[in-house]
Each structure stands twice: as C-alpha cells, then as structure tokens.
Amino acid sequence: MTTAPMPPEPSRDGYGREAYGTESYGRNGRGADAYGPGGYAPEGYGPEGYGPDGYSRGGGRPRQPGRSRPQVDAGKLWSGGIATAVVAALVALVGVLVCRWLFGIPLLAPKSDGAYGDVHTTALVLVAAAAALAATGLVHLLLLSTPRPLTFFAWIVGLATVLAVLVPFSTAAPLNAKIATALVDLVLGVAIGSLVSGVAARSVRVPPGAGAGYLGAGADGVYDERRSSRDLG
C-alpha cells in the first residue's frame, strides 16, 4: 500500500522556531500582530516613533521637555550695553559742563580750572561708562540664573543709585557742589538702569507658556516668540 508523500518540514532556526513561513511574519514574541493593517505600527505610536509614555519603539530614553529658561541673545545684549556706556559717558560729561559752565558750580574741581575741570571730570566719564558695562554684565548673569531677573536688576541699580546720590554729602565740598554731584549721579543711575533694562528685555526669547511677568519688572517689551517683530516697536 502506498502512502501519500509527507509535506516538507519547515526550516527552523537555532531555537527550534520556524524561521520562515507566513506565521513568523507580522507577529511579536507573544503571537500578536506587531504591525497594523498596511504594515504600519499599531496605535499608540506617534509619527516620530515614540509611544504614549515617551519612549521610542526601540527602548530608548524618553523625550526630554524643552528648557524653561529664556534664551539670551548675548550679541544683542552687549551691543546695547556698549551703546549704554557711550550714553552714560556723555551724560556725565554734559552734566559737568552744565554745572560748571552754565551755573558756575565748582563741580569736582575749582572754578579756576575752566568749564571742563581737571582729571576728576575724566574719571567721572570713565566711571560712568564702566558702570554701564558692569550693569550689562549683571543683567546678563541674572537672566541666566535667577527668576524675575529684571526685578532684581531694578532693585540693585536703584539701591546703587541711592548710594551714589548720598556719597557726595559726606565730602567737604561746598553745598551747591554736593547737590550738583548728587543730581548728576541720579541722572546717570536712571539712564543706565532704564537703558540696560530695555536692552535686556529685548535680548531674550521667552519660552512658550511663560507668563507675562516671567522676567519681572521692565519686561513689557520682551521678545516673545509668539509675537511678530512689528509688535516690538
């Protein structure tokens, strides 16, 4: 009696599993379909290959959320800081000339030294420029390290200005010279503080979702990625 020929035994891999055949394709280790209709990944995976828990299909690390700190444009910030230093130096020079030449006040030097005065006027001009650069460095550090950086900056500059206004009254200069020096210092402090705050507010990119008061006081003109450049003025 003849028997029907047996079908060929499917080839197997080293683990005894079928290496070929329709049953080995499209299934994972649990016998479930690994691919959906059309050969696409099953639901739950996004177009970037990440699952609902943030892990990739290959078992990689979860996606990290974006940083919440603002991105500082250092070039724009320091360009504004240098411009502020020039303005501060000119404010100091004009203040000395107005006091000495227009009102005849012996500011920083005797009247006999003329409208410009002496080396003390040059020192005041250089100190004003250096103060503007120092304020730029301070606000840069605050933007990178503290919450509400412009609020802290306003307090620091304000207190430093008050100190600069009070120092002349501790000298032996005439009263009118003390008042004139205090006024010049006050104008310098206001100019440096306002200009550097404005430059800093326009030199950062606020992360999406941050509130209006993210940078603190003086941030009304802050550059927001959600706003167009036309709105910044």
N, CA, C and O of each residue as an XYZ file, in Angstrom:
932
protein
N       0.850     -1.201      0.000
C       0.000      0.000      0.000
C       0.870      1.229      0.000
O       1.801      1.365      0.794
N       0.549      2.103     -0.893
C       1.354      3.327     -0.989
C       0.759      4.406     -0.108
O      -0.456      4.487      0.076
N       1.627      5.222      0.427
C       1.185      6.346      1.281
C       1.471      7.648      0.583
O       2.373      7.748     -0.248
N       0.678      8.658      0.939
C       0.886      9.993      0.343
C       2.182     10.579      0.863
O       2.536     10.375      2.024
N       2.887     11.299      0.022
C       4.153     11.905      0.483
C       3.897     12.940      1.562
O       2.934     13.703      1.489
N       4.756     12.961      2.555
C       4.647     13.935      3.655
C       5.099     15.307      3.175
O       6.038     15.404      2.385
N       4.439     16.382      3.646
C       4.893     17.731      3.256
C       6.246     18.018      3.872
O       6.559     17.518      4.953
N       7.041     18.812      3.199
C       8.387     19.101      3.731
C       8.291     19.837      5.056
O       7.458     20.724      5.237
N       9.132     19.461      5.944
C       9.159     20.096      7.277
C       9.759     21.498      7.150
O      10.815     21.664      6.541
N       9.099     22.497      7.717
C       9.650     23.867      7.596
C      10.988     23.978      8.319
O      11.238     23.349      9.347
N      11.831     24.815      7.719
C      13.155     25.016      8.325
C      13.008     25.758      9.636
O      12.108     26.580      9.807
N      13.893     25.461     10.544
C      13.860     26.070     11.867
C      15.198     26.714     12.168
O      16.242     26.325     11.647
N      15.121     27.743     13.055
C      16.374     28.387     13.456
C      16.982     27.629     14.618
O      16.542     26.530     14.956
N      17.986     28.216     15.222
C      18.692     27.508     16.286
C      17.888     27.335     17.542
O      18.308     26.593     18.429
N      16.737     27.992     17.664
C      15.917     27.891     18.874
C      14.687     27.024     18.653
O      13.797     26.975     19.502
N      14.636     26.342     17.518
C      13.510     25.456     17.266
C      12.289     26.167     16.761
O      11.230     25.551     16.640
N      12.401     27.514     16.442
C      11.245     28.245     15.947
C      11.265     28.268     14.438
O      12.316     28.166     13.805
N      10.086     28.404     13.882
C      10.022     28.467     12.443
C      10.658     29.753     11.956
O      10.234     30.843     12.342
N      11.665     29.638     11.117
C      12.367     30.822     10.622
C      11.688     31.383      9.403
O      11.906     32.545      9.059
N      10.867     30.591      8.733
C      10.207     31.050      7.519
C       8.743     30.666      7.579
O       8.309     29.880      8.421
N       8.026     31.229      6.687
C       6.596     30.921      6.630
C       5.776     32.128      7.004
O       6.268     33.077      7.614
N       4.544     32.075      6.634
C       3.693     33.242      6.852
C       3.414     33.484      8.320
O       3.115     34.611      8.714
N       3.505     32.457      9.131
C       3.158     32.627     10.539
C       4.218     33.398     11.292
O       3.926     33.943     12.356
N       5.461     33.470     10.776
C       6.539     34.116     11.520
C       6.622     35.595     11.234
O       7.333     36.320     11.930
N       5.903     36.061     10.213
C       5.964     37.469      9.875
C       4.775     38.201     10.484
O       3.673     37.666     10.599
N       5.046     39.456     10.871
C       3.969     40.306     11.372
C       3.526     39.965     12.759
O       2.466     40.425     13.185
N       4.311     39.150     13.516
C       3.936     38.830     14.881
C       5.116     39.075     15.800
O       6.278     38.952     15.412
N       4.777     39.428     17.038
C       5.819     39.633     18.026
C       5.977     38.371     18.858
O       5.427     37.323     18.519
N       6.730     38.472     19.949
C       7.025     37.287     20.747
C       5.826     36.709     21.447
O       5.887     35.573     21.919
N       4.705     37.465     21.538
C       3.519     36.971     22.226
C       2.458     36.470     21.254
O       1.327     36.181     21.645
N       2.843     36.370     19.969
C       1.897     35.864     18.988
C       0.940     36.912     18.488
O       0.057     36.598     17.690
N       1.082     38.164     18.932
C       0.175     39.216     18.490
C       0.763     39.910     17.281
O       1.973     39.884     17.056
N      -0.105     40.526     16.512
C       0.379     41.229     15.343
C       1.254     42.391     15.771
O       0.833     43.219     16.579
N       2.463     42.463     15.241
C       3.368     43.560     15.556
C       3.113     44.758     14.667
O       3.533     45.869     14.991
N       2.433     44.554     13.554
C       2.154     45.648     12.634
C       0.662     45.678     12.355
O       0.009     44.637     12.284
N       0.145     46.854     12.201
C      -1.254     47.015     11.899
C      -1.512     46.825     10.420
O      -0.618     46.422      9.676
N      -2.718     47.109      9.993
C      -3.043     46.955      8.574
C      -2.200     47.881      7.727
O      -1.980     49.041      8.075
N      -1.740     47.364      6.629
C      -0.917     48.158      5.730
C       0.544     48.185      6.121
O       1.332     48.887      5.486
N       0.934     47.444      7.148
C       2.340     47.413      7.541
C       2.771     48.555      8.424
O       3.968     48.791      8.593
N       1.811     49.275      8.995
C       2.152     50.397      9.842
C       2.136     49.975     11.300
O       1.558     48.952     11.669
N       2.785     50.788     12.114
C       2.849     50.489     13.542
C       1.468     50.599     14.152
O       0.642     51.368     13.660
N       1.193     49.851     15.210
C      -0.132     49.917     15.844
C      -0.360     51.264     16.499
O       0.558     52.071     16.641
N      -1.591     51.486     16.890
C      -1.933     52.749     17.534
C      -1.176     52.897     18.842
O      -0.847     51.917     19.509
N      -0.908     54.148     19.189
C      -0.161     54.415     20.421
C       1.225     54.922     20.133
O       1.906     55.419     21.030
N       1.659     54.803     18.877
C       2.965     55.300     18.496
C       2.783     56.481     17.567
O       2.000     56.437     16.618
N       3.519     57.530     17.857
C       3.422     58.728     17.057
C       4.249     58.629     15.796
O       4.941     57.636     15.573
N       4.177     59.668     14.961
C       4.934     59.637     13.711
C       6.432     59.647     13.929
O       7.184     59.271     13.029
N       6.887     60.066     15.096
C       8.321     60.090     15.374
C       8.801     58.807     16.010
O       9.973     58.695     16.371
N       7.917     57.835     16.152
C       8.342     56.552     16.694
C       8.317     56.497     18.200
O       8.977     55.641     18.789
N       7.574     57.382     18.850
C       7.505     57.387     20.295
C       6.146     56.884     20.739
O       5.122     57.181     20.122
N       6.154     56.133     21.800
C       4.920     55.635     22.360
C       4.266     56.645     23.262
O       4.792     57.744     23.440
N       3.125     56.301     23.840
C       2.425     57.241     24.719
C       3.181     57.577     25.981
O       2.916     58.610     26.595
N       4.126     56.729     26.393
C       4.892     57.011     27.606
C       6.152     57.797     27.306
O       6.934     58.066     28.218
N       6.373     58.176     26.054
C       7.536     58.980     25.722
C       8.751     58.176     25.330
O       9.783     58.762     25.003
N       8.673     56.855     25.349
C       9.799     56.013     24.987
C       9.709     55.638     23.514
O       8.616     55.496     22.966
N      10.842     55.482     22.893
C      10.860     55.093     21.495
C      10.543     53.613     21.366
O      10.612     52.864     22.340
N      10.192     53.198     20.147
C       9.870     51.803     19.917
C      11.080     50.910     20.144
O      10.937     49.721     20.429
N      12.272     51.484     20.015
C      13.477     50.685     20.230
C      13.917     50.638     21.673
O      14.966     50.066     21.969
N      13.148     51.224     22.594
C      13.508     51.168     24.012
C      14.466     52.256     24.429
O      15.182     52.090     25.416
N      14.509     53.398     23.694
C      15.435     54.470     24.041
C      14.941     55.282     25.214
O      13.962     54.935     25.874
N      15.660     56.395     25.461
C      15.285     57.266     26.574
C      14.044     58.064     26.225
O      13.769     58.307     25.049
N      13.299     58.469     27.227
C      12.124     59.301     26.951
C      12.541     60.666     26.443
O      13.642     61.139     26.725
N      11.653     61.291     25.693
C      11.941     62.622     25.202
C      11.971     63.614     26.352
O      11.127     63.576     27.247
N      12.955     64.498     26.316
C      13.099     65.479     27.377
C      12.291     66.716     27.038
O      12.286     67.149     25.886
N      11.607     67.295     28.017
C      10.861     68.521     27.744
C      11.816     69.672     27.478
O      12.972     69.638     27.900
N      11.327     70.698     26.773
C      12.164     71.853     26.464
C      12.533     72.631     27.721
O      11.838     72.569     28.735
N      13.635     73.361     27.634
C      14.086     74.148     28.777
C      13.142     75.317     29.018
O      12.588     75.904     28.088
N      12.978     75.632     30.298
C      12.073     76.703     30.664
C      12.789     78.031     30.840
O      12.128     79.050     31.043
N      14.117     78.060     30.769
C      14.849     79.304     30.910
C      14.822     80.080     29.601
O      14.781     79.473     28.530
N      14.843     81.410     29.663
C      14.878     82.186     28.422
C      16.217     82.033     27.717
O      17.238     81.773     28.354
N      16.206     82.192     26.417
C      17.421     82.152     25.620
C      17.903     83.572     25.417
O      17.184     84.397     24.852
N      19.125     83.872     25.875
C      19.667     85.226     25.835
C      20.478     85.416     24.566
O      21.357     84.611     24.258
N      20.186     86.471     23.836
C      20.973     86.852     22.668
C      22.110     87.741     23.171
O      21.944     88.953     23.308
N      23.267     87.130     23.446
C      24.381     87.862     24.061
C      24.890     88.972     23.164
O      25.258     90.040     23.655
N      24.919     88.744     21.858
C      25.404     89.779     20.951
C      24.554     91.030     21.007
O      25.074     92.143     21.088
N      23.243     90.843     20.964
C      22.349     91.995     21.046
C      22.441     92.669     22.402
O      22.429     93.897     22.488
N      22.535     91.872     23.468
C      22.606     92.442     24.811
C      23.847     93.305     24.992
O      23.762     94.429     25.486
N      25.003     92.775     24.590
C      26.238     93.521     24.809
C      26.402     94.679     23.832
O      27.070     95.662     24.153
N      25.814     94.583     22.659
C      25.806     95.747     21.767
C      25.028     96.889     22.411
O      25.458     98.042     22.382
N      23.890     96.555     22.987
C      23.144     97.575     23.715
C      23.883     98.081     24.940
O      23.782     99.257     25.287
N      24.629     97.195     25.599
C      25.407     97.623     26.754
C      26.505     98.601     26.387
O      26.754     99.558     27.120
N      27.165     98.374     25.260
C      28.207     99.305     24.813
C      27.586    100.653     24.450
O      28.134    101.705     24.777
N      26.438    100.612     23.771
C      25.758    101.863     23.451
C      25.349    102.605     24.726
O      25.442    103.831     24.794
N      24.900    101.862     25.726
C      24.551    102.487     27.004
C      25.771    103.116     27.664
O      25.664    104.183     28.268
N      26.935    102.465     27.555
C      28.157    103.027     28.124
C      28.501    104.358     27.463
O      28.927    105.295     28.139
N      28.319    104.446     26.150
C      28.577    105.714     25.456
C      27.613    106.794     25.936
O      28.017    107.930     26.185
N      26.341    106.434     26.064
C      25.356    107.400     26.545
C      25.688    107.855     27.968
O      25.597    109.044     28.276
N      26.068    106.922     28.827
C      26.387    107.280     30.217
C      27.595    108.213     30.279
O      27.605    109.164     31.060
N      28.610    107.947     29.463
C      29.780    108.819     29.446
C      29.402    110.235     28.997
O      29.890    111.217     29.555
N      28.540    110.333     27.996
C      28.114    111.647     27.521
C      27.244    112.356     28.548
O      27.334    113.574     28.707
N      26.398    111.598     29.250
C      25.576    112.209     30.302
C      26.460    112.801     31.394
O      26.211    113.910     31.867
N      27.486    112.067     31.792
C      28.402    112.577     32.815
C      29.124    113.833     32.328
O      29.259    114.805     33.073
N      29.584    113.811     31.088
C      30.301    114.976     30.552
C      29.384    116.186     30.447
O      29.765    117.289     30.840
N      28.186    115.989     29.922
C      27.244    117.111     29.791
C      26.846    117.642     31.169
O      26.703    118.851     31.351
N      26.668    116.749     32.129
C      26.321    117.200     33.470
C      27.394    118.082     34.081
O      27.086    119.094     34.711
N      28.660    117.703     33.896
C      29.757    118.523     34.426
C      29.819    119.871     33.718
O      29.987    120.907     34.362
N      29.685    119.858     32.396
C      29.761    121.113     31.641
C      28.618    122.056     32.002
O      28.825    123.262     32.131
N      27.408    121.510     32.165
C      26.272    122.362     32.518
C      26.471    122.979     33.899
O      26.229    124.170     34.096
N      26.910    122.164     34.847
C      27.087    122.681     36.211
C      28.207    123.716     36.286
O      28.058    124.748     36.940
N      29.314    123.446     35.625
C      30.480    124.336     35.749
C      30.347    125.566     34.843
O      30.622    126.685     35.277
N      29.930    125.367     33.597
C      29.936    126.476     32.640
C      28.653    127.296     32.712
O      28.702    128.524     32.639
N      27.486    126.624     32.858
C      26.214    127.346     32.826
C      25.861    127.941     34.182
O      25.397    129.078     34.262
N      26.080    127.173     35.252
C      25.686    127.639     36.578
C      26.869    128.082     37.439
O      26.670    128.599     38.538
N      28.075    127.889     36.964
C      29.250    128.324     37.719
C      29.469    127.548     39.011
O      30.026    128.094     39.964
N      29.049    126.304     39.067
C      29.221    125.479     40.270
C      30.574    124.773     40.189
O      30.873    124.149     39.171
N      31.384    124.853     41.218
C      32.706    124.193     41.187
C      32.586    122.676     41.383
O      32.967    122.138     42.422
N      32.055    122.012     40.374
C      31.824    120.575     40.453
C      33.116    119.820     40.158
O      33.682    119.949     39.073
N      33.580    119.032     41.124
C      34.758    118.155     41.014
C      36.085    118.889     40.930
O      37.138    118.259     41.033
N      36.065    120.201     40.745
C      37.319    120.963     40.637
C      37.014    122.442     40.894
O      35.865    122.858     40.752
N      38.009    123.236     41.266
C      37.789    124.682     41.470
C      37.345    125.379     40.181
O      37.559    124.862     39.085
N      36.726    126.558     40.321
C      36.266    127.308     39.158
C      37.418    127.718     38.253
O      37.233    127.884     37.047
N      38.585    127.881     38.816
C      39.740    128.323     38.035
C      40.170    127.304     36.983
O      40.937    127.643     36.081
N      39.699    126.083     37.077
C      40.078    125.048     36.108
C      39.229    125.074     34.846
O      39.386    124.210     33.984
N      38.341    126.037     34.721
C      37.573    126.188     33.499
C      36.309    125.350     33.485
O      35.918    124.755     34.490
N      35.667    125.318     32.292
C      34.388    124.625     32.158
C      34.543    123.112     32.288
O      33.666    122.441     32.831
N      35.653    122.577     31.793
C      35.833    121.125     31.853
C      36.292    120.657     33.226
O      35.918    119.567     33.659
N      37.072    121.435     33.897
C      37.617    120.997     35.180
C      38.974    120.341     35.005
O      39.791    120.796     34.204
N      39.214    119.278     35.750
C      40.511    118.613     35.687
C      40.319    117.115     35.457
O      39.338    116.674     34.859
N      41.286    116.356     35.952
C      41.259    114.907     35.732
C      40.075    114.234     36.405
O      39.703    113.125     36.023
N      39.479    114.875     37.392
C      38.322    114.284     38.049
C      37.124    114.170     37.092
O      36.328    113.236     37.197
N      37.004    115.120     36.167
C      35.937    115.021     35.173
C      36.157    113.815     34.271
O      35.216    113.081     33.969
N      37.389    113.612     33.846
C      37.701    112.437     33.025
C      37.417    111.155     33.794
O      36.904    110.187     33.232
N      37.749    111.151     35.076
C      37.495    109.961     35.884
C      36.005    109.683     35.986
O      35.589    108.526     35.922
N      35.185    110.733     36.144
C      33.736    110.546     36.232
C      33.177    109.972     34.927
O      32.311    109.098     34.951
N      33.676    110.466     33.794
C      33.203    109.961     32.499
C      33.541    108.476     32.345
O      32.703    107.689     31.906
N      34.770    108.094     32.707
C      35.172    106.691     32.588
C      34.410    105.800     33.571
O      34.038    104.676     33.232
N      34.179    106.294     34.771
C      33.423    105.509     35.746
C      31.982    105.300     35.280
O      31.415    104.227     35.486
N      31.391    106.309     34.660
C      30.023    106.168     34.156
C      29.954    105.091     33.071
O      29.038    104.269     33.066
N      30.937    105.098     32.143
C      30.957    104.076     31.100
C      31.174    102.685     31.701
O      30.529    101.719     31.294
N      32.083    102.592     32.670
C      32.334    101.295     33.315
C      31.111    100.808     34.077
O      30.835     99.609     34.099
N      30.377    101.717     34.700
C      29.165    101.322     35.423
C      28.127    100.755     34.471
O      27.427     99.804     34.817
N      28.015    101.325     33.274
C      27.055    100.793     32.297
C      27.448     99.390     31.857
O      26.585     98.522     31.720
N      28.737     99.157     31.634
C      29.186     97.814     31.248
C      28.998     96.828     32.396
O      28.626     95.677     32.173
N      29.256     97.278     33.623
C      29.037     96.404     34.773
C      27.557     96.059     34.924
O      27.216     94.926     35.264
N      26.681     97.023     34.674
C      25.249     96.751     34.741
C      24.827     95.752     33.668
O      23.954     94.917     33.905
N      25.444     95.836     32.488
C      25.145     94.864     31.433
C      25.576     93.463     31.848
O      24.836     92.500     31.649
N      26.770     93.348     32.423
C      27.210     92.042     32.907
C      26.322     91.501     34.008
O      26.058     90.300     34.069
N      25.863     92.385     34.877
C      24.978     91.956     35.966
C      23.650     91.433     35.429
O      23.186     90.373     35.849
N      23.040     92.163     34.507
C      21.748     91.716     33.989
C      21.904     90.435     33.169
O      20.996     89.604     33.146
N      23.030     90.270     32.505
C      23.283     89.020     31.774
C      23.330     87.842     32.743
O      22.738     86.794     32.484
N      24.030     88.017     33.852
C      24.106     86.964     34.861
C      22.735     86.671     35.460
O      22.389     85.508     35.668
N      21.962     87.696     35.736
C      20.638     87.499     36.316
C      19.704     86.800     35.340
O      18.901     85.960     35.748
N      19.797     87.133     34.063
C      18.948     86.477     33.065
C      19.223     84.985     32.988
O      18.314     84.198     32.724
N      20.463     84.594     33.215
C      20.835     83.188     33.102
C      20.612     82.392     34.384
O      20.607     81.161     34.348
N      20.427     83.070     35.515
C      20.475     82.327     36.777
C      19.310     82.550     37.726
O      19.118     81.738     38.632
N      18.530     83.599     37.569
C      17.523     83.908     38.580
C      16.133     84.018     37.960
O      15.999     84.335     36.778
N      15.098     83.756     38.761
C      13.735     84.052     38.310
C      13.471     85.549     38.422
O      14.044     86.219     39.281
N      12.605     86.077     37.559
C      12.268     87.506     37.536
C      13.539     88.353     37.581
O      13.697     89.178     38.481
N      14.439     88.161     36.631
C      15.754     88.824     36.698
C      15.674     90.339     36.634
O      16.468     91.011     37.292
N      14.746     90.904     35.869
C      14.696     92.354     35.747
C      14.187     93.022     37.021
O      14.487     94.189     37.273
N      13.426     92.293     37.817
C      13.014     92.836     39.108
C      14.221     92.968     40.040
O      14.406     93.998     40.688
N      15.033     91.924     40.099
C      16.257     92.003     40.908
C      17.194     93.085     40.380
O      17.812     93.816     41.154
N      17.293     93.181     39.062
C      18.172     94.198     38.482
C      17.703     95.602     38.853
O      18.520     96.460     39.185
N      16.398     95.841     38.799
C      15.876     97.160     39.142
C      16.191     97.516     40.598
O      16.552     98.654     40.896
N      16.054     96.550     41.492
C      16.367     96.807     42.902
C      17.858     97.092     43.096
O      18.225     98.017     43.821
N      18.702     96.312     42.458
C      20.146     96.510     42.630
C      20.572     97.872     42.096
O      21.295     98.604     42.772
N      20.133     98.216     40.896
C      20.507     99.502     40.318
C      19.901    100.652     41.119
O      20.550    101.680     41.317
N      18.671    100.486     41.577
C      18.052    101.542     42.368
C      18.794    101.817     43.671
O      19.025    102.973     44.027
N      19.165    100.759     44.376
C      19.900    100.955     45.632
C      21.294    101.518     45.385
O      21.775    102.344     46.160
N      21.951    101.074     44.301
C      23.267    101.623     43.969
C      23.170    103.107     43.622
O      24.065    103.883     43.954
N      22.087    103.499     42.958
C      21.891    104.909     42.630
C      21.670    105.748     43.887
O      22.207    106.850     44.009
N      20.885    105.226     44.810
C      20.680    105.948     46.081
C      22.007    106.137     46.809
O      22.273    107.207     47.355
N      22.829    105.108     46.817
C      24.138    105.223     47.457
C      24.999    106.271     46.772
O      25.667    107.061     47.439
N      24.988    106.282     45.426
C      25.786    107.269     44.697
C      25.288    108.692     44.947
O      26.083    109.632     44.939
N      23.999    108.859     45.168
C      23.442    110.189     45.454
C      23.830    110.659     46.850
O      24.023    111.856     47.066
N      23.948    109.736     47.799
C      24.251    110.123     49.177
C      25.737    110.363     49.425
O      26.097    111.147     50.303
N      26.594    109.704     48.668
C      28.042    109.815     48.913
C      28.554    111.253     48.845
O      29.344    111.629     49.710
N      28.152    112.094     47.861
C      28.695    113.467     47.819
C      28.461    114.284     49.080
O      29.240    115.189     49.376
N      27.409    113.986     49.827
C      27.117    114.759     51.030
C      28.036    114.398     52.191
O      27.982    115.032     53.244
N      28.873    113.390     52.007
C      29.841    113.043     53.042
C      31.199    113.704     52.809
O      32.133    113.494     53.584
N      31.313    114.500     51.747
C      32.576    115.168     51.435
C      32.583    116.586     52.008
O      31.590    117.061     52.558
N      33.744    117.248     51.861
C      33.892    118.618     52.370
C      33.667    119.658     51.288
O      34.032    120.819     51.471
N      33.076    119.275     50.168
C      32.814    120.210     49.071
C      31.714    121.185     49.457
O      30.952    120.913     50.385
N      31.613    122.319     48.764
C      30.519    123.262     49.028
C      29.159    122.610     48.811
O      29.044    121.626     48.080
N      28.136    123.160     49.448
C      26.818    122.556     49.385
C      26.282    122.504     47.958
O      25.690    121.505     47.551
N      26.488    123.576     47.199
C      25.980    123.559     45.827
C      26.694    122.510     44.974
O      26.081    121.919     44.085
N      27.972    122.273     45.232
C      28.705    121.233     44.514
C      28.206    119.846     44.911
O      28.132    118.945     44.076
N      27.861    119.679     46.196
C      27.314    118.397     46.650
C      25.991    118.100     45.949
O      25.760    116.987     45.477
N      25.121    119.123     45.888
C      23.812    118.920     45.260
C      23.975    118.630     43.765
O      23.300    117.758     43.219
N      24.867    119.363     43.118
C      25.085    119.153     41.688
C      25.620    117.751     41.417
O      25.178    117.085     40.482
N      26.569    117.306     42.231
C      27.117    115.956     42.045
C      26.042    114.895     42.257
O      25.969    113.916     41.515
N      25.203    115.099     43.283
C      24.131    114.140     43.551
C      23.150    114.075     42.384
O      22.690    112.992     42.021
N      22.824    115.226     41.793
C      21.906    115.238     40.660
C      22.501    114.527     39.443
O      21.810    113.773     38.757
N      23.777    114.772     39.183
C      24.437    114.094     38.058
C      24.437    112.579     38.282
O      24.176    111.809     37.357
N      24.729    112.159     39.513
C      24.725    110.728     39.817
C      23.326    110.133     39.670
O      23.174    109.000     39.213
N      22.306    110.898     40.059
C      20.929    110.415     39.933
C      20.546    110.215     38.461
O      19.957    109.198     38.096
N      20.887    111.192     37.634
C      20.567    111.067     36.205
C      21.328    109.897     35.592
O      20.783    109.175     34.757
N      22.574    109.702     35.995
C      23.352    108.573     35.488
C      22.709    107.237     35.874
O      22.598    106.333     35.045
N      22.292    107.120     37.125
C      21.674    105.871     37.565
C      20.380    105.567     36.834
O      20.138    104.424     36.445
N      19.545    106.583     36.646
C      18.282    106.376     35.931
C      18.545    106.010     34.473
O      17.890    105.125     33.923
N      19.504    106.693     33.850
C      19.803    106.412     32.445
C      20.337    104.995     32.262
O      19.881    104.264     31.382
N      21.296    104.610     33.089
C      21.877    103.271     32.961
C      20.834    102.200     33.251
O      20.715    101.230     32.503
N      20.080    102.370     34.332
C      19.087    101.361     34.689
C      18.009    101.185     33.641
O      17.654    100.057     33.298
N      17.483    102.291     33.124
C      16.400    102.190     32.149
C      16.891    101.641     30.812
O      16.223    100.805     30.203
N      18.052    102.105     30.353
C      18.552    101.638     29.055
C      18.934    100.165     29.090
O      18.585     99.415     28.178
N      19.645     99.745     30.126
C      20.059     98.338     30.204
C      18.856     97.431     30.393
O      18.822     96.336     29.830
N      17.873     97.854     31.166
C      16.657     97.044     31.329
C      15.930     96.880     30.006
O      15.468     95.787     29.676
N      15.827     97.968     29.244
C      15.169     97.867     27.952
C      15.901     96.964     26.986
O      15.281     96.174     26.274
N      17.232     97.077     26.958
C      18.025     96.211     26.084
C      17.884     94.753     26.501
O      17.740     93.873     25.651
N      17.926     94.493     27.808
C      17.822     93.119     28.294
C      16.469     92.509     27.948
O      16.394     91.340     27.568
N      15.396     93.296     28.077
C      14.058     92.775     27.783
C      13.906     92.396     26.324
O      13.107     91.521     25.990
N      14.664     93.044     25.452
C      14.565     92.758     24.023
C      15.663     91.821     23.536
O      15.807     91.605     22.333
N      16.422     91.276     24.443
C      17.517     90.380     24.068
C      17.277     88.952     24.513
O      18.202     88.140     24.492
N      16.053     88.623     24.917
C      15.746     87.271     25.367
C      14.553     86.748     24.597
O      13.706     87.510     24.132
N      14.500     85.425     24.472
C      13.349     84.742     23.911
C      12.636     84.015     25.051
O      13.183     83.083     25.642
N      11.437     84.440     25.347
C      10.673     83.842     26.441
C      10.144     82.483     25.988
O       9.577     82.387     24.899
N      10.312     81.426     26.795
C       9.801     80.111     26.406
C       8.295     80.115     26.303
O       7.632     80.828     27.056
N       7.725     79.326     25.380
C       6.270     79.264     25.255
C       5.623     78.832     26.565
O       6.129     77.946     27.254
N       4.515     79.456     26.899
C       3.788     79.119     28.111
C       4.183     79.948     29.311
O       3.548     79.849     30.361
N       5.235     80.780     29.183
C       5.638     81.618     30.311
C       4.655     82.764     30.458
O       4.107     83.265     29.476
N       4.442     83.168     31.692
C       3.508     84.238     31.962
C       4.057     85.582     31.559
O       5.228     85.712     31.202
N       3.179     86.606     31.622
C       3.586     87.946     31.220
C       4.656     88.503     32.144
O       5.491     89.293     31.702
N       4.656     88.115     33.414
C       5.627     88.625     34.361
C       6.823     87.714     34.559
O       7.456     87.731     35.614
N       7.132     86.916     33.543
C       8.199     85.914     33.682
C       9.537     86.559     34.021
O      10.261     86.060     34.882
N       9.875     87.665     33.355
C      11.161     88.321     33.589
C      11.090     89.360     34.688
O      12.130     89.815     35.165
N       9.909     89.744     35.100
C       9.790     90.713     36.172
C       9.575     92.119     35.644
O       9.139     92.315     34.509
N       9.891     93.098     36.493
C       9.658     94.492     36.152
C      10.494     94.901     34.953
O      11.625     94.447     34.782
N       9.922     95.763     34.126
C      10.644     96.285     32.982
C      10.633     95.378     31.782
O      11.373     95.625     30.830
N       9.820     94.331     31.785
C       9.828     93.366     30.691
C       8.648     93.564     29.741
O       8.251     92.621     29.057
N       8.077     94.776     29.683
C       6.924     94.990     28.817
C       7.283     94.794     27.354
O       6.445     94.358     26.565
N       8.511     95.110     26.982
C       8.912     94.989     25.587
C       9.661     93.719     25.296
O      10.394     93.656     24.309
N       9.505     92.695     26.125
C      10.268     91.468     25.978
C       9.952     90.797     24.652
O       8.812     90.825     24.189
N      10.956     90.198     24.050
C      10.759     89.493     22.780
C      10.113     88.149     23.068
O      10.681     87.306     23.763
N       8.923     87.962     22.528
C       8.186     86.718     22.691
C       8.128     86.041     21.335
O       7.810     86.677     20.329
N       8.441     84.734     21.306
C       8.411     84.008     20.057
C       7.015     83.996     19.443
O       6.872     83.761     18.244
N       6.001     84.243     20.238
C       4.637     84.240     19.727
C       4.224     85.580     19.170
O       3.121     85.715     18.640
N       5.097     86.590     19.280
C       4.771     87.916     18.780
C       5.630     88.229     17.570
O       6.759     87.749     17.472
N       5.125     89.007     16.669
C       5.891     89.389     15.493
C       6.803     90.538     15.828
O       6.603     91.230     16.826
N       7.805     90.745     14.997
C       8.753     91.831     15.242
C       8.091     93.189     15.115
O       8.607     94.171     15.649
N       6.971     93.274     14.430
C       6.292     94.561     14.302
C       5.725     95.027     15.628
O       5.562     96.230     15.832
N       5.423     94.120     16.526
C       4.818     94.499     17.810
C       5.835     95.021     18.800
O       5.453     95.565     19.836
N       7.147     94.869     18.510
C       8.157     95.240     19.495
C       8.505     96.721     19.429
O       9.097     97.243     20.374
N       8.166     97.402     18.373
C       8.413     98.837     18.279
C       9.841     99.176     17.972
O      10.187    100.352     17.865
